[in-house]
């Protein structure tokens, strides 16, 4: 004696298969949406990093020029430092503004 699985009949299996197909389709669409949002966030990060890296490079160049000029004209070192600080703060503001705009 063996036990056989009940296969059912008629509309129930077809309704079930359509319901499962809808669930799978919804899951695929949801996953695609999540992947698209994640990709967008990664692009935003790349943009923010590029702006930040450029600002860091420019601040380093200004600092190097400040040091060179201060060695040439020691009397101007205080004024050069003040201008360098203003420049660095302005670049920091640009980075912060870019991060807010890109991050939206």
Residue pairs with C-beta under 8 A, 6 or more apart in sequence:
7 13
44 102
44 103
47 98
47 102
48 98
48 99
48 102
48 103
51 94
51 95
51 98
51 99
51 102
52 95
52 99
55 91
55 92
55 94
55 95
58 91
59 87
59 88
59 91
62 84
62 87
62 88
63 84
63 88
66 80
66 81
66 83
66 84
69 76
69 80
70 76
70 77
70 80
70 81
